[in-house]
Amino acid sequence: MIFDDLSIFENKSIEEKKQLFGNKKKIAPTHKLHRSNMMLNPLNLKHLNTLDKNIADVVTLNLEDAIAPSRKKEALYNIALFLSHLKNSKSFIVIRTNPFDEGGKEEIEFLNNFGFDAIRLAKVKSPKELESALNILNQDHELHFSLETKEAFIDIRALKIDDRITTANLGILDLLASLNLPQSLVQIANPTIDYILAKFLIDCKTANIHPVSFMYQDYNNTGEFRKWCEYEKSLGFTGKACMGPKQAEIANEIFKVDRYELEKAQYIKEIFELNASKGINGFMDDRYGFIDEPIYKNALIVLNQ
């Protein structure tokens, strides 16, 4: 926990909380895991207090649609307060701002020098919004975006305008609303949802953007959430948005690379590189049959995950 006693913040005004800001700035996590991306509400101080020990690979602090307009400044200052006292965290910390012209610009400017890893811009429609965000975002922070509009969905690849744009998060319910389609379509193996998932995945991969699948809203239905994770993994996804630790635990389990696959990939990498050093890029192996460069490249993908 970041603070031993949260009662010190009771009945404190926003400006009084500002006086309690610290000067800590956490080091960026070294792991590349993005199996679980858990959303936290920054109005809940108990949730913020777990940032140093959260089980999710990625934690997203949400300033957007879950926060009433009258409390957005309170949520913003809460984030700043806890980040300023955070020494270490295994989680990659993302701040989901409001759309750039609807408060996002000011939120990025206010938080720029605090210890987080990425900004996630909501409801992006065009590269222009991302360009504007990049112009004010510190160089050591990544820029992510939420894919929630039909305008962005038309050409996801056009949004990769900078190497700092690394990740896209599918907001399925907002996207369906933008497309004038009902939420009732969100079912496993529904052809329309399959098309959305496949297009999102392939377009992101083509542009070297990491795709994160959508949040499943029924938090207590862990059985159905597990089915979605397994289904999305079969499509090629490696991570999913999560609502709370129960979902994050399941996502971590489903999207992990098992030990057998890791050992196989490491073996293939080593034996291919050994043969390639002798000018042999295709050969029969006693353990795994024919190994050539495409097999080698797949092993590198497994190891990179």
C-alpha positions as CSV (number, residue, x, y, z in Angstrom):
1,M,0.0,0.0,0.0
2,I,1.2,3.5,-0.8
3,F,-0.3,5.0,2.4
4,D,-0.8,3.2,5.7
5,D,-3.7,5.4,6.7
6,L,-6.1,6.9,4.2
7,S,-8.0,8.8,6.9
8,I,-5.6,11.7,6.5
9,F,-7.4,12.6,3.3
10,E,-10.9,12.6,4.8
11,N,-12.7,15.9,4.4
12,K,-9.8,17.4,2.5
13,S,-10.6,19.8,-0.3
14,I,-9.0,19.5,-3.7
15,E,-6.6,22.3,-2.9
16,E,-5.7,20.9,0.5
17,K,-4.8,17.6,-1.3
18,K,-2.6,19.5,-3.6
19,Q,-0.5,20.6,-0.6
20,L,0.1,16.9,0.2
21,F,1.7,16.1,-3.2
22,G,5.0,14.3,-2.8
23,N,8.0,14.2,-5.1
24,K,8.3,10.5,-6.0
25,K,8.5,9.3,-9.6
26,K,8.3,5.6,-10.2
27,I,10.6,3.7,-12.5
28,A,9.0,2.3,-15.7
29,P,8.4,-1.5,-15.4
30,T,10.8,-3.7,-17.2
31,H,8.4,-6.4,-18.2
32,K,6.6,-6.5,-21.6
33,L,3.5,-8.3,-20.3
34,H,0.1,-6.8,-21.2
35,R,-2.2,-9.7,-20.5
36,S,-4.5,-7.8,-18.2
37,N,-5.4,-4.1,-18.4
38,M,-7.4,-3.2,-15.3
39,M,-9.5,-0.1,-15.1
40,L,-9.5,1.8,-11.8
41,N,-11.8,4.7,-10.7
42,P,-9.6,7.4,-9.1
43,L,-12.4,8.6,-6.9
44,N,-11.9,5.4,-4.9
45,L,-8.8,6.1,-2.8
46,K,-8.6,2.4,-1.7
47,H,-8.1,1.5,-5.3
48,L,-5.4,4.0,-5.9
49,N,-3.6,2.9,-2.8
50,T,-3.0,-0.6,-4.4
51,L,-1.0,0.8,-7.3
52,D,2.2,-0.5,-5.8
53,K,0.9,-4.1,-5.5
54,N,-1.7,-4.5,-8.2
55,I,-1.9,-7.9,-9.9
56,A,-2.7,-6.5,-13.3
57,D,0.0,-6.1,-15.9
58,V,-1.5,-2.7,-16.9
59,V,-3.5,-0.4,-14.7
60,T,-5.6,2.3,-16.3
61,L,-6.7,5.3,-14.2
62,N,-10.0,6.4,-15.8
63,L,-10.8,10.1,-16.0
64,E,-13.3,9.8,-18.7
65,D,-16.9,8.5,-18.9
66,A,-17.1,6.9,-15.4
67,I,-16.4,10.2,-13.8
68,A,-19.1,12.9,-13.5
69,P,-18.1,16.3,-14.9
70,S,-18.5,17.8,-11.4
71,R,-15.9,15.4,-10.0
72,K,-13.3,15.2,-12.8
73,K,-10.9,17.7,-11.1
74,E,-11.2,15.7,-7.9
75,A,-10.3,12.5,-9.7
76,L,-7.4,14.3,-11.5
77,Y,-5.9,15.5,-8.2
78,N,-6.3,12.1,-6.6
79,I,-4.3,10.6,-9.4
80,A,-1.6,13.2,-9.0
81,L,-1.5,12.8,-5.2
82,F,-1.0,9.0,-5.3
83,L,1.4,9.0,-8.2
84,S,3.6,11.6,-6.4
85,H,4.0,9.1,-3.5
86,L,4.4,6.0,-5.6
87,K,8.0,4.6,-5.4
88,N,7.6,1.3,-7.3
89,S,5.0,-0.6,-9.2
90,K,5.1,-3.8,-11.3
91,S,2.1,-2.5,-13.3
92,F,2.4,-0.4,-16.4
93,I,0.3,2.7,-15.4
94,V,-1.9,4.4,-18.0
95,I,-4.1,7.5,-17.5
96,R,-7.2,7.5,-19.6
97,T,-8.0,11.1,-20.3
98,N,-11.1,12.8,-21.8
99,P,-11.1,13.5,-25.5
100,F,-8.3,16.1,-26.3
101,D,-10.7,19.0,-26.9
102,E,-12.9,18.1,-24.0
103,G,-10.5,18.4,-21.1
104,G,-7.8,15.9,-22.3
105,K,-5.3,18.6,-23.2
106,E,-5.5,20.2,-19.8
107,E,-5.3,16.8,-18.0
108,I,-2.1,15.8,-20.0
109,E,-0.5,19.2,-19.2
110,F,-1.3,18.9,-15.5
111,L,0.0,15.3,-15.2
112,N,2.9,15.4,-17.6
113,N,5.7,15.4,-15.0
114,F,4.2,12.7,-12.7
115,G,5.3,9.1,-12.6
116,F,3.1,7.2,-15.1
117,D,3.9,5.3,-18.3
118,A,1.3,6.3,-20.9
119,I,-1.6,8.5,-21.7
120,R,-4.7,6.9,-23.3
121,L,-6.7,9.4,-25.3
122,A,-10.5,8.7,-25.4
123,K,-12.8,8.7,-28.5
124,V,-10.1,9.5,-31.1
125,K,-11.5,10.2,-34.5
126,S,-8.5,11.3,-36.5
127,P,-4.6,11.5,-36.4
128,K,-4.9,15.2,-35.7
129,E,-6.0,14.6,-32.1
130,L,-3.1,12.2,-31.5
131,E,-0.7,14.7,-33.1
132,S,-1.9,17.5,-30.7
133,A,-1.5,15.2,-27.7
134,L,2.1,14.2,-28.8
135,N,3.1,17.8,-29.1
136,I,2.5,18.4,-25.4
137,L,3.2,14.9,-23.9
138,N,6.6,14.4,-22.4
139,Q,8.9,12.2,-24.6
140,D,9.3,9.5,-22.0
141,H,5.6,8.7,-22.0
142,E,3.8,6.5,-24.5
143,L,0.5,7.5,-26.1
144,H,-2.4,5.0,-26.3
145,F,-5.8,5.6,-27.7
146,S,-9.3,4.1,-27.3
147,L,-10.9,2.8,-30.6
148,E,-14.5,3.9,-30.0
149,T,-15.6,5.7,-33.1
150,K,-16.5,4.7,-36.6
151,E,-14.2,7.4,-37.9
152,A,-11.1,5.8,-36.3
153,F,-12.3,2.3,-37.1
154,I,-12.3,3.0,-40.9
155,D,-8.6,3.3,-41.0
156,I,-6.8,2.3,-37.8
157,R,-3.4,2.2,-39.6
158,A,-3.6,6.0,-40.3
159,L,-3.4,6.6,-36.6
160,K,0.1,5.3,-36.3
161,I,1.8,8.7,-36.8
162,D,4.6,8.2,-34.3
163,D,6.6,5.5,-32.6
164,R,5.3,6.6,-29.2
165,I,1.8,5.5,-30.3
166,T,2.0,1.9,-29.1
167,T,-1.4,0.6,-28.1
168,A,-5.0,0.7,-29.0
169,N,-7.9,-0.3,-26.7
170,L,-11.1,-1.5,-28.3
171,G,-14.2,0.2,-26.7
172,I,-16.8,-2.1,-28.2
173,L,-19.9,-0.6,-26.7
174,D,-19.0,3.0,-27.8
175,L,-18.0,1.7,-31.2
176,L,-21.3,-0.1,-31.7
177,A,-23.1,3.1,-30.7
178,S,-21.1,5.0,-33.2
179,L,-22.0,2.4,-35.9
180,N,-25.7,2.5,-34.8
181,L,-25.6,-1.2,-33.8
182,P,-27.1,-2.7,-30.7
183,Q,-25.1,-4.0,-27.8
184,S,-26.9,-7.3,-27.9
185,L,-24.5,-8.3,-30.8
186,V,-21.7,-8.8,-28.2
187,Q,-21.8,-12.6,-28.1
188,I,-19.0,-15.1,-28.8
189,A,-18.9,-16.1,-32.5
190,N,-21.3,-13.4,-33.6
191,P,-20.2,-12.7,-37.2
192,T,-20.4,-8.9,-36.8
193,I,-18.4,-9.0,-33.6
194,D,-15.9,-11.4,-35.1
195,Y,-15.4,-9.0,-38.0
196,I,-14.8,-6.1,-35.6
197,L,-12.3,-8.1,-33.6
198,A,-10.5,-9.4,-36.6
199,K,-10.3,-6.0,-38.4
200,F,-9.1,-4.3,-35.2
201,L,-6.5,-7.0,-34.5
202,I,-5.1,-7.2,-38.1
203,D,-5.1,-3.4,-38.7
204,C,-3.3,-2.8,-35.4
205,K,-0.7,-5.6,-36.1
206,T,-0.2,-4.2,-39.6
207,A,0.6,-0.8,-38.1
208,N,2.7,-2.2,-35.2
209,I,0.2,-1.2,-32.6
210,H,-0.6,-3.5,-29.7
211,P,-4.3,-4.4,-29.7
212,V,-6.2,-4.8,-26.4
213,S,-9.6,-6.3,-26.5
214,F,-12.7,-4.9,-24.9
215,M,-13.9,-4.9,-21.3
216,Y,-16.6,-7.4,-20.3
217,Q,-19.1,-5.5,-18.2
218,D,-20.6,-8.3,-16.1
219,Y,-17.9,-8.4,-13.4
220,N,-19.4,-11.3,-11.4
221,N,-19.9,-13.6,-14.4
222,T,-16.3,-14.9,-14.4
223,G,-17.2,-18.0,-16.3
224,E,-18.3,-16.0,-19.4
225,F,-15.3,-13.7,-19.0
226,R,-13.0,-16.7,-19.1
227,K,-14.8,-17.9,-22.3
228,W,-14.2,-14.5,-23.9
229,C,-10.5,-14.6,-23.0
230,E,-10.1,-18.1,-24.4
231,Y,-12.0,-17.1,-27.6
232,E,-10.0,-13.9,-28.1
233,K,-6.7,-15.8,-27.5
234,S,-7.7,-18.2,-30.3
235,L,-8.2,-15.2,-32.6
236,G,-4.7,-13.9,-31.8
237,F,-5.2,-11.4,-29.0
238,T,-2.7,-11.4,-26.1
239,G,-4.5,-9.2,-23.6
240,K,-7.9,-7.9,-22.5
241,A,-9.3,-5.0,-20.6
242,C,-10.4,-6.0,-17.1
243,M,-12.8,-4.8,-14.5
244,G,-11.3,-5.6,-11.1
245,P,-8.9,-8.2,-9.8
246,K,-11.0,-11.2,-10.4
247,Q,-11.0,-10.6,-14.2
248,A,-7.3,-9.6,-14.1
249,E,-6.4,-12.9,-12.5
250,I,-8.2,-14.8,-15.2
251,A,-6.7,-12.8,-18.0
252,N,-3.2,-13.3,-16.6
253,E,-3.8,-17.0,-16.6
254,I,-5.4,-17.3,-20.0
255,F,-3.0,-15.1,-21.9
256,K,0.2,-16.4,-20.4
257,V,2.6,-18.3,-22.6
258,D,3.0,-21.8,-21.1
259,R,6.4,-23.2,-20.1
260,Y,6.3,-25.8,-22.9
261,E,5.9,-23.2,-25.6
262,L,8.6,-21.0,-24.1
263,E,11.1,-23.9,-24.0
264,K,10.2,-25.0,-27.5
265,A,10.7,-21.4,-28.8
266,Q,14.0,-21.0,-27.0
267,Y,15.2,-24.3,-28.4
268,I,14.2,-23.3,-32.0
269,K,15.8,-19.9,-31.6
270,E,19.1,-21.4,-30.5
271,I,19.3,-24.3,-33.0
272,F,18.2,-22.1,-36.0
273,E,20.8,-19.4,-35.1
274,L,23.5,-22.1,-34.8
275,N,22.6,-23.5,-38.2
276,A,22.2,-20.1,-39.8
277,S,25.8,-19.2,-38.7
278,K,26.9,-22.1,-40.9
279,G,24.8,-20.9,-43.8
280,I,21.9,-23.4,-43.3
281,N,18.5,-21.7,-43.0
282,G,16.3,-24.9,-43.4
283,F,16.9,-28.3,-41.8
284,M,15.3,-31.3,-40.2
285,D,15.3,-31.5,-36.5
286,D,14.8,-34.6,-34.4
287,R,12.5,-32.9,-31.9
288,Y,10.4,-30.5,-34.0
289,G,10.7,-31.6,-37.6
290,F,11.5,-29.1,-40.3
291,I,12.7,-25.7,-39.1
292,D,13.2,-22.8,-41.4
293,E,13.1,-19.0,-41.1
294,P,9.2,-18.7,-40.7
295,I,9.4,-21.2,-37.8
296,Y,12.3,-19.2,-36.3
297,K,10.3,-15.9,-36.6
298,N,7.3,-17.5,-34.8
299,A,9.7,-18.6,-32.0
300,L,10.8,-15.0,-31.6
301,I,7.2,-13.8,-31.3
302,V,6.5,-16.4,-28.5
303,L,9.7,-15.3,-26.6
304,N,8.8,-11.6,-27.1
305,Q,5.4,-12.1,-25.5
